[in-house]
Amino acid sequence: METFDVLVLGSGAAGFAAAVTAKEQGASVAVLSRGAGASAVSSGAFDFGRPAAQGSPTDFASRTQHNTWKSTYSRLLADPGNPPSPVDAQRVFMGIERALGLPLKMSWEKALLLPVSNGHWKQVHVAQAAQAGIDLEAIQGKKVAFVYHASWRLTARPLCRQWEQTAEMNFGKKVEIEAVDLSALSPMPDAPLPVVAVRLQRDTEFRTRFFQMVAEIGKGVDAVLLPPIFLDPKFLESLQKEVQKPVSECLGTVEAVPGKRLQDSIFSALDRAQIPLFRADHIRAEITDDLVSGVDYWNQGDSGPRKLRAGKYVLASGKFFGGGVDLQYEKLSEPLFGLPLYWSRQESFAERRAELPWSDRGFFESQTWSQLGVWVDERWQPVGPDNRAVLNNVFACGSVIGGLDFARERVGLGYMIYSGGQCGLVAAKT
Ligand SMILES: Cc1cc2nc3c(=O)[nH]c(=O)nc-3n(C[C@H](O)[C@H](O)[C@H](O)COP(=O)(O)OP(=O)(O)OC[C@H]3O[C@@H](n4cnc5c(N)ncnc54)[C@H](O)[C@@H]3O)c2cc1C
């Protein structure tokens, strides 16, 4: 049986940030996970909470004012009355950059308008745009090809028109972006983008042919845009050398190559930080009074469970997608520790689906199901109706926390990394 100071449950963005931060504090740390969650399918940009451009406090901020609990989310909202703390933002970005090796530009002042696939505009910070590989400033006034394939399910032509408008709106310069369909040029497999991405990664001959095709397209333009297609970003650099023109990836994919790449980066960053990662199909916690005393885990075909023990446990198990919140036969639960679930602190905890005003309004409306989760105090410990920690050595971070409204408030990976970092800090120091 192995014993650690801190055991993180979940290997998504939040679990990763908690683990590396606790390790930085000198704690012995391990991660135990059931596999990939929402982080592995996310679409690229790090959402930090929606900027309240009109200066009005968001619902989220006003909700937290009614709580005695001082929200850490509110520090991230780019509200003029409540700006994100530069120190926190910087720490988060530097952490991502250092640990994952993702290039990020740091700027909270400058926002870009980006087109999204439903035809609307999305305002993002430059740092997010850079993470998605977008550098429109560098291609202004130029002729650009956006390379796609009919079977990649991209609305390529409308996207190109939107990119042209983005460049004009943001930089006042004209860019001509032409959608070039690979299926019209040469025999390419009719396969979804992730399948092509995996083949590009593994099949040298296929990659060479693909590079030649893109280089041929590159002859007639000043720069080439691609949807995120390389699981390993080093192939983007090789393609750039072959094309001898700027080649950039852009948002505009419905598929999840960026998520896969993020999850791969998380696994290799854990490895670099020498944090052991245990994977298991089944995980069961052992609880004695108000303490977790150990965790059993096993995989299909194992002769029996193995045990891990820790002084502190960080729950970073995600929401419905990751497995941190479960719905079975109308019963809602946090399956690992049986913690109470809330969608708002004012409401009594929810145990059955019917108790929630389960919203079916538009996707970008507030969704109570997405706000469901455990409720934490200022020490990131899940609390019960009496506002006291339910388990004295359990902390929680990421999307398993209740009250987050990803759709309307755009609380995404940025917040998961931030909350994981804060939670890892507290867990290691307590
Ligand atoms: C399709 C999609 C697209 C998205 N796009 C974006 C985007 O572009 N930008 C953005 O900012 N956000 C995006 N999001 C939201 C973002 O992906 C999530 O908020 C974020 O990934 C949640 O991170 P997490 O670490 O809390 O949970 P997850 O990434 O879900 O990780 C949970 C982890 O816990 C593990 N786990 C579950 N149960 C247990 C258990 N009992 N024991 C141990 N481990 C367990 C899971 O296997 C997994 O490793 C998107 C989400 C989806 C679904």
The ligand as an SDF file (V2000), in Angstrom:
LIG
                    3D

 53 58  0  0  0  0  0  0  0  0999 V2000
  -17.5020   19.3500  -25.5560 C   0  0  0  0  0  0  0  0  0  0  0  0
  -16.9010   20.3050  -24.5590 C   0  0  0  0  0  0  0  0  0  0  0  0
  -16.1870   21.4060  -25.0330 C   0  0  0  0  0  0  0  0  0  0  0  0
  -15.6360   22.3130  -24.1160 C   0  0  0  0  0  0  0  0  0  0  0  0
  -14.9080   23.3750  -24.5960 N   0  0  0  0  0  0  0  0  0  0  0  0
  -14.3100   24.2270  -23.7310 C   0  0  0  0  0  0  0  0  0  0  0  0
  -13.4910   25.2900  -24.2120 C   0  0  0  0  0  0  0  0  0  0  0  0
  -13.2710   25.4830  -25.3850 O   0  0  0  0  0  0  0  0  0  0  0  0
  -12.9520   26.1270  -23.2940 N   0  0  0  0  0  0  0  0  0  0  0  0
  -13.1300   25.9560  -21.9610 C   0  0  0  0  0  0  0  0  0  0  0  0
  -12.5880   26.7340  -21.1870 O   0  0  0  0  0  0  0  0  0  0  0  0
  -13.8960   24.9380  -21.4740 N   0  0  0  0  0  0  0  0  0  0  0  0
  -14.4740   24.0780  -22.3300 C   0  0  0  0  0  0  0  0  0  0  0  0
  -15.2600   23.0500  -21.8520 N   0  0  0  0  0  0  0  0  0  0  0  0
  -15.4190   22.9160  -20.3940 C   0  0  0  0  0  0  0  0  0  0  0  0
  -14.1520   22.2740  -19.8130 C   0  0  0  0  0  0  0  0  0  0  0  0
  -13.7340   21.2480  -20.6560 O   0  0  0  0  0  0  0  0  0  0  0  0
  -14.4510   21.7220  -18.4290 C   0  0  0  0  0  0  0  0  0  0  0  0
  -14.9650   22.7470  -17.6040 O   0  0  0  0  0  0  0  0  0  0  0  0
  -13.1670   21.1900  -17.8010 C   0  0  0  0  0  0  0  0  0  0  0  0
  -12.5210   20.2960  -18.6640 O   0  0  0  0  0  0  0  0  0  0  0  0
  -13.4630   20.4950  -16.4940 C   0  0  0  0  0  0  0  0  0  0  0  0
  -12.2290   20.1160  -15.9380 O   0  0  0  0  0  0  0  0  0  0  0  0
  -12.1640   19.2140  -14.6520 P   0  0  0  0  0  0  0  0  0  0  0  0
  -10.7290   18.9070  -14.4130 O   0  0  0  0  0  0  0  0  0  0  0  0
  -12.9560   19.8380  -13.5550 O   0  0  0  0  0  0  0  0  0  0  0  0
  -12.9620   17.8670  -15.0330 O   0  0  0  0  0  0  0  0  0  0  0  0
  -12.7060   16.7710  -16.1660 P   0  0  0  0  0  0  0  0  0  0  0  0
  -11.7990   17.2370  -17.2340 O   0  0  0  0  0  0  0  0  0  0  0  0
  -14.0430   16.2290  -16.5390 O   0  0  0  0  0  0  0  0  0  0  0  0
  -11.8700   15.6510  -15.3880 O   0  0  0  0  0  0  0  0  0  0  0  0
  -12.4570   14.8140  -14.4400 C   0  0  0  0  0  0  0  0  0  0  0  0
  -11.4730   13.7020  -14.1400 C   0  0  0  0  0  0  0  0  0  0  0  0
  -11.9030   12.9670  -12.9980 O   0  0  0  0  0  0  0  0  0  0  0  0
  -11.8720   11.5760  -13.2890 C   0  0  0  0  0  0  0  0  0  0  0  0
  -12.8480   10.9300  -12.3890 N   0  0  0  0  0  0  0  0  0  0  0  0
  -14.1800   10.9450  -12.4360 C   0  0  0  0  0  0  0  0  0  0  0  0
  -14.7070   10.2620  -11.3930 N   0  0  0  0  0  0  0  0  0  0  0  0
  -13.6360    9.8260  -10.6790 C   0  0  0  0  0  0  0  0  0  0  0  0
  -13.4910    9.0550   -9.4930 C   0  0  0  0  0  0  0  0  0  0  0  0
  -14.5620    8.5770   -8.8370 N   0  0  0  0  0  0  0  0  0  0  0  0
  -12.2580    8.7930   -9.0460 N   0  0  0  0  0  0  0  0  0  0  0  0
  -11.1610    9.2650   -9.6940 C   0  0  0  0  0  0  0  0  0  0  0  0
  -11.2330    9.9890  -10.8350 N   0  0  0  0  0  0  0  0  0  0  0  0
  -12.4540   10.2420  -11.3020 C   0  0  0  0  0  0  0  0  0  0  0  0
  -12.1860   11.5150  -14.7590 C   0  0  0  0  0  0  0  0  0  0  0  0
  -11.7930   10.2620  -15.2890 O   0  0  0  0  0  0  0  0  0  0  0  0
  -11.3310   12.6930  -15.2520 C   0  0  0  0  0  0  0  0  0  0  0  0
   -9.9720   12.3370  -15.3420 O   0  0  0  0  0  0  0  0  0  0  0  0
  -15.8180   22.1210  -22.7230 C   0  0  0  0  0  0  0  0  0  0  0  0
  -16.5230   21.0050  -22.2450 C   0  0  0  0  0  0  0  0  0  0  0  0
  -17.0620   20.0990  -23.1530 C   0  0  0  0  0  0  0  0  0  0  0  0
  -17.7960   18.8840  -22.6260 C   0  0  0  0  0  0  0  0  0  0  0  0
  1  2  1  0
  2  3  1  0
  2 52  2  0
  3  4  2  0
  4  5  1  0
  4 50  1  0
  5  6  2  0
  6  7  1  0
  6 13  1  0
  7  8  2  0
  7  9  1  0
  9 10  1  0
 10 11  2  0
 10 12  1  0
 12 13  2  0
 13 14  1  0
 14 15  1  0
 14 50  1  0
 15 16  1  0
 16 17  1  0
 16 18  1  0
 18 19  1  0
 18 20  1  0
 20 21  1  0
 20 22  1  0
 22 23  1  0
 23 24  1  0
 24 25  2  0
 24 26  1  0
 24 27  1  0
 27 28  1  0
 28 29  2  0
 28 30  1  0
 28 31  1  0
 31 32  1  0
 32 33  1  0
 33 34  1  0
 33 48  1  0
 34 35  1  0
 35 36  1  0
 35 46  1  0
 36 37  1  0
 36 45  1  0
 37 38  2  0
 38 39  1  0
 39 40  1  0
 39 45  2  0
 40 41  1  0
 40 42  2  0
 42 43  1  0
 43 44  2  0
 44 45  1  0
 46 47  1  0
 46 48  1  0
 48 49  1  0
 50 51  2  0
 51 52  1  0
 52 53  1  0
M  END
$$$$
